[in-house]
Amino acid sequence: MYSRILVPMDGSKASERALNEAIRIAGDGRAQVRVVHVLDASTAYSYPVTYRNELREEGLRMLEDVRRKLQQAAVPCEVQLVETDNIHETIADCLNRYAQSHQTDLVVMGTTGRRGWRRMAFGSVAEGLARIASCPILLMHEEPGSASK
């Protein structure tokens, strides 16, 4: 059913759960899984170069761990570190741009499920992407049935 699945990884339990679900889906239909980690220019570039380099290296290490996990599961995969184009592009916009340019059939991503003032204060990448994406999005919480209040 799906041949190109995108999984945004941020190192959270919810994104790990999303990866596991993408592996399950890909195993059923032999889809390719693309995993991306986004460096946000609006925050990364407000820090010293050494810290930005640490963020990049941390993202690359995480992606390499993900690549090994996908290879062990015999799932065709690609992993990539991507950056927002500028300080005004949101992570959701960046993910949407990536999904469109790679003809993504499904996005499987983690979400914290924030509500109320927390959602207003921190926003939601998942919600932002859901509003603009042209493909289906499957959202995974950290634990089945969980959502932060």
Buried (B, 14 or more C-beta within 10 A) or exposed (E): EBBBBBBBBBBEBBBBBBBBBBBEBBEEEEBBBBBBBBBBBEEBBEEEEEEBEEBBEEBBEBBEEBBEBBEEBEBBBBBBBBBBEEEEBBBBBBBBBBBEEBEBBBBBBBBBBBEEEBBEEEBBBBBBBBEBBEBEBBBBBBEEEEEEE
